[in-house]
Amino acid sequence: MYVTVQDFIQEWNKEAELTQGVLDALTDESLGQQVYPEGRTLGRIAWHFVSNIPDYLNEFGIAMDKVANPDEVPSAKEIADTFRTVSSAAAKALEEQWTDESLRKVQNAFGRMESNASILMGLIKHIAHHRGQATVLMRQAGLGIPAVYGPSKEGWVKLGVQQPPL
């Protein structure tokens, strides 16, 4: 749990770096990849969690500019560039608008009373959840997967390991 705003920002920046690596690996051709015909596309999933960050923070009292055209999936480059901008703006907004005491305040979050620290953790978990979905779709689309919490298949090969340990 986050005790200080800086605790959160430190974690946010680490997660943002991992997410940025995933988004930078997207291609325009890969954005249409789906698990099943009625499912969201890779582009829709990536754009959802990128464009949702300001909405999520605004919902809980952090003022920041919304992403333009959240219903229209842009190019892979624009998704990655927008995340870079939004993730930096989110850290700055939190640093400027909340104090360490703000993290202990409790408010309604999707029908549950939660501390602001828990709400921020929820944002990171939301992104990690969708980032995981994105990497599966990226693999199905034939893209290499950057390391997230450890080496991907390609990372193991670079380390000289043909079959990753079980």
C-alpha positions in Angstrom: 0.0 0.0 0.0 1.2 3.5 -0.7 2.0 5.6 2.4 3.2 8.7 0.5 2.4 10.2 -2.9 6.0 9.6 -3.8 5.6 5.8 -3.1 2.8 5.7 -5.6 4.6 7.9 -8.2 7.7 5.6 -7.9 5.5 2.5 -8.6 3.6 4.3 -11.3 6.7 5.3 -13.1 8.1 1.7 -13.0 4.8 0.3 -14.3 4.6 3.1 -17.0 8.0 2.1 -18.3 6.9 -1.5 -18.6 3.6 -0.5 -20.3 5.4 1.9 -22.6 7.6 -1.0 -23.8 4.5 -3.0 -24.7 2.8 -0.1 -26.4 5.9 0.8 -28.4 6.0 -2.7 -29.8 2.5 -2.4 -31.3 2.1 -2.1 -35.1 -0.9 -0.7 -37.0 -1.4 -4.2 -38.5 -1.6 -5.8 -35.1 -4.3 -3.5 -33.7 -7.1 -5.6 -35.3 -6.1 -8.8 -33.5 -8.9 -10.4 -31.5 -9.1 -13.5 -29.4 -12.6 -14.3 -30.7 -14.9 -12.6 -33.3 -17.0 -10.6 -30.8 -14.0 -9.7 -28.6 -12.3 -6.4 -28.3 -9.4 -5.8 -30.6 -5.9 -5.3 -29.4 -6.2 -1.7 -30.5 -9.4 -1.2 -28.5 -7.9 -2.7 -25.4 -4.7 -0.6 -25.6 -6.6 2.6 -26.4 -9.1 1.8 -23.6 -6.5 1.7 -20.8 -4.6 4.6 -22.2 -7.5 6.9 -22.7 -9.2 5.9 -19.5 -6.4 7.1 -17.2 -7.6 10.8 -17.0 -11.2 9.6 -16.7 -10.3 7.4 -13.8 -8.3 10.0 -12.0 -10.9 12.7 -12.6 -13.5 10.4 -11.1 -11.6 10.4 -7.8 -10.7 14.1 -7.6 -7.5 14.5 -9.7 -8.0 17.1 -12.4 -6.3 16.4 -15.6 -7.2 16.8 -19.3 -9.1 14.0 -20.9 -7.9 12.2 -24.0 -9.5 13.5 -27.2 -11.6 11.0 -29.2 -11.5 8.1 -26.7 -14.0 6.1 -28.8 -11.8 6.1 -32.0 -8.8 3.9 -31.9 -5.9 5.7 -33.4 -2.6 4.4 -34.9 -0.2 2.3 -32.9 2.2 5.2 -32.7 -0.5 7.6 -31.4 -1.5 5.1 -28.7 2.1 4.8 -27.5 2.7 8.5 -27.7 -0.5 9.3 -25.9 0.4 6.9 -23.1 3.8 8.6 -22.7 2.1 12.0 -22.4 -0.8 10.8 -20.1 1.3 8.8 -17.8 3.6 11.7 -17.2 0.7 14.1 -16.7 -0.9 11.7 -14.3 2.2 11.6 -12.1 2.5 15.4 -12.2 -1.2 15.9 -11.4 -1.0 13.6 -8.4 2.2 15.2 -7.1 0.6 18.7 -7.4 -2.9 17.9 -6.2 -2.7 15.3 -3.5 -0.7 15.1 -0.2 0.3 12.1 1.8 -2.8 12.7 3.9 -5.0 12.5 0.8 -4.0 8.9 0.4 -5.7 8.0 3.7 -9.0 9.6 2.8 -11.8 7.2 1.9 -14.3 7.6 -0.9 -16.8 5.5 -2.9 -15.0 3.6 -5.6 -17.3 1.6 -7.8 -19.7 0.9 -5.0 -17.1 0.2 -2.3 -15.6 2.5 0.2 -11.8 2.6 -0.3 -8.9 4.7 0.6 -7.4 6.8 -2.1 -4.2 4.7 -1.9 -6.3 1.6 -2.7 -8.0 3.5 -5.6 -4.6 4.4 -7.0 -3.5 0.7 -6.7 -6.7 -0.2 -8.6 -5.6 2.0 -11.5 -2.2 0.3 -11.7 -3.9 -3.1 -11.5 -6.4 -2.1 -14.2 -3.5 -1.2 -16.6 -1.6 -4.4 -15.7 -4.7 -6.5 -16.4 -5.2 -5.0 -19.8 -1.4 -5.0 -20.5 -1.6 -8.8 -20.0 -4.5 -9.1 -22.4 -2.5 -7.0 -24.9 0.6 -9.2 -24.7 -1.5 -12.3 -25.5 -3.0 -10.6 -28.5 0.4 -9.3 -29.6 1.8 -12.9 -29.5 -1.2 -14.0 -31.6 -0.5 -11.2 -34.1 3.1 -12.4 -34.5 4.7 -9.6 -32.6 7.7 -10.0 -30.2 6.8 -9.4 -26.6 9.0 -7.1 -24.5 9.9 -8.1 -21.0 7.4 -7.1 -18.4 8.0 -8.8 -15.0 10.7 -11.1 -16.4 12.0 -12.2 -19.8 9.6 -13.0 -22.6 10.3 -15.9 -25.0 12.5 -13.5 -27.0 14.3 -12.4 -23.8 15.1 -15.9 -22.8 16.6 -16.6 -26.2 18.8 -13.5 -25.9 19.9 -15.0 -22.5 20.9 -18.2 -24.3 18.0 -20.2 -22.9 15.9 -21.9 -25.7 13.2 -23.2 -23.3 12.4 -21.0 -20.4 12.4 -22.6 -17.0 9.1 -24.0 -15.7 
